[in-house]
Amino acid sequence: MNVLFVAAEVDPWIKTGGLADVAGALPAALRSIGHDVRVVMPRYRVLREKGIPSDGPIAASFLTIGERAEEQRVWRLSASAAPTYLLDIPAAFERAAIYGESDDHRRFVLFARGVLDLMQHLREVEGWQPDVVHCHDWHAALVPNYLRTTMGYTFGHIATVFTIHNLAYQGFAPPATLSLAGLSEGGSLEDVLGGRFAGTFNFMARGIVHSDIISTVSPTYAGEIMTPEYGEGLDGVLRSRRDRMVGILNGIDAMVFDPFTDPSIAAPYRPDNMAGKGQCKAALQRETGLPVAPDRALLGVVSRLVEQKGFDLLEAVMPWLLRETDAQLVLLGSGQANWETLFHRYAATYPDRVSARDRLRRVAGATHLRRERHVPHALALRTVRAGADDRPALRQRSHRARHRGAQRHRERGVGGERLPFPSVRGALLRRRHRACPRRVSQQRGVGDPPRARDARGQLLGPRRQRLRAPVSGGGEESGTIGVGRSSDSRERRA
């Protein structure tokens, strides 16, 4: 199967979080079992300045955005586990920042358009076309939107997967982005959603509505984001697409994150010989300016400093930690100014107990202190792999929290009976059908070449069979699993 990964960051080329880990490791793993996987990402200024070997430009074009046209050149990395294409769009990525710019919405509209332009080049020039396009987080969310609307005639047969790594970052943008992106003809999805979404433009909501499959970073997270507590306002639309939701637990590259072979740590160790871990702990204490104390607990936090990561929980226990224990704390990360200020103040007040840094050569030798509110990520797996697992009491508390969360989901009906929420995509399709019935039929795949439709059918077919299967437990509503989708619409798509 041909698969195109679309991500804003890919390890080891550029990384700010767990998204880069997945986008870097999963393509190589899929290639190892026979799939032809390729990756596309932006060519940020830092990549150009690093002088990473790349071939090109192999293609050049202009991308339309609003009333302007911006230049794009495509480069191909020479030394990567999977063929990786860099989209060089100076108007969007020739700057120091990766995210957080005032025009991020414009930058990633250009990125999505650049991906479509690359797909056309790969098909016409290199004779390669993806069967599946796998998009990650809001930065890539417009790609499925384009594939099902303006580019439906050309690429509408290609299956799409959209992975939510962090629902809190949705890509909210001004309403003018609808016209800027060239998506005005389909109407405003956000106005259909209503509430706080009305009068805005939401990248992630569009990725959810227009993708064939929505995946998340764990089965637990898939259930949590369909509840009001963790749905970040999108729980309704996620429930409406519950039949297309799947949670797959994040993994790690065990060849890279192996303390027995890792050259970046002070000494190697493994489960049957942990002597090297003590040397790593001493090296970390020296590097962070803490007293070298083999008998004192050394706690480590590696994270972006944002509230979602649970730093309000850590703030609440810091006085107790400093007063009642002799533990040391090493914090590595940057983010919101209030959290940076708080932990740098602790480091200045207790220099022999707390160290707060934004860069370190190594973090092996510390006990990983988890504070996540609900987002699982591969960092926890890496720390377990490195022998820095959490204390049993913390794990037990985490199990109890997950049990309570599952109970809340059952009480609200998540994972069981139907939930009353209208099909947003169905509403949009009906609206567009009244305006242009021929184009909507093309977007649904009518008239696609038989071979091209097969790939998408292979991806969705087994799920459709499961959705039609009877559900034990009886009741008038238990004959099929689905939310907000009428039986006649399912038969038309089948």
Secondary structure, DSSP 8 states (H G I E B T S, - for coil): -EEEEE-S--TTTS-SSHHHHHHHHHHHHHHHTT-EEEEEEE--HHHHHHT--EEEEEEEEEEEETTEEEEEEEEEESS-SS-EEEEE-HHHHSSS-SS--TTHHHHHHHHHHHHHHHHHHHHHTS----SEEEEETGGGTHHHHHHHTTTHHHHTTSEEEEEES-TT---EE-TTHHHHTT-GGG--HHHHH-GGGTTSEEHHHHHHHH-SEEEES-HHHHHHTTSTTTSTT-HHHHHHTGGGEEE------TTTS-TTT-TTSSS--BTTB-HHHHHHHHHHHHHHT----TTS-EEEEES-B-GGGTHHHHHHHHHHHHHH---EEEEE--B-HHHHHHHHHHHHH-TTTEEEES--S--TTSEE----SS---HHHHHHHHTT----HHHHHHHHHHHHHHHHHHHHHTTTSS------HHHHHHHHHHHH-HHHHHHHTTTT--HHHHHHHHHHHHHHHHHHHS--TT-STT-SS--SS--HHHHHHH-
